[in-house]
Amino acid sequence: MCHRSVGLVQGAVEASGIPTVTIAMRPDITYGVRVPRAAWARFPHGNPLGEPHQPEQHHLVLEALLQLLETAEDRSFVELPFRWRRWKKWL
């Protein structure tokens, strides 16, 4: 899905009173769209929650996003502390 489209949808949902948070795969584009709240991790495209077959990691990323949703002020954009462990397999 287009980063800009997600930002527009997120803004419309927020305008109706529902708080949102998005996970960005291209932080430069997401930041430029000025979404209400967003986070990103240094994961390759197509893997927004982390490495395949790692449900524990996926849960940690989702928990971090939910925490951001609860605590972040409007226009927050943070980098999550998670890293991809298998980079060498992708080179």
N, C-alpha and C positions, 0 to 999 in steps of 0.2 A: 504494500500500500504506500502511496505517496506521503512523504513526510509533511508536506504542506497541507494535504487533505486531512491528515490526522490532527494537525494543529488547529485547523478550522473547526473540525468536529469537536475537539476538546474544548475550544473556546465557547462553542454553542452550548455544550453540556454544562459547562461552568456557569454560563449566563442563566441557565434554568435553576441554578442553586445546588448542583451536584458537583462536589469536588472531584478532580481527576488528577492522575499522574500518568506520564508516558515514559517508556523506556526507549531511548534513542539509539539508532544504529549509526546515524550520521549526525553527531552532535553539532557540527557547524550549521547544517541546514535547520535542525530542530531549534537551535538557539535563535536563529534568524527569524523563525516563524513566531517567536515570542509566546510559546505555550505557557499556560499557568504554572505547571510544575513538571519537571522532567529529570531523568537520571540517565546515565549511560555507563557502560562498563567496556573495558577493552576486550571485546569479543569480536570474532569475525562475523561478517554479514550472514544473516540467516540463523544466527544463534543468540538471540537477545537474552536468553536466560542462562546461557553457559553451554558447557560441553554436553554433547549427546549422551544419553544413558547415565546421567548424573543427577537423579532426582533430589538428592540432598542439596546440591548446589542450586538447582532451580528453586527450591523452597527458600533458600537463603536470599536469593535475589528478589523473589516475590515479597518476602518479609521486609527487606530493605525498602522496596517500593511502597509498601503499605505504611511503613514508619514515616517515610517522606510525606506521604499523603496526610498523615496525622499531624506532623510537626512543622512542615515547611511553610514559609510565607509565600505569598503570591509572587510569581516570576522567579521561582527557585530553579536552579539548574545545577545538579551535582554529579560528580563522578563517583561511581560506586567503587569500593575497594577490591573488587573481585578481578582475578586475572585468569587468562587462558593458560592452562598448564601444558598443552600439547602443541605449541606453536611449531615445533620442528616438523611435525607431520604435515603441516600446511605449507611448508616452504618448498 
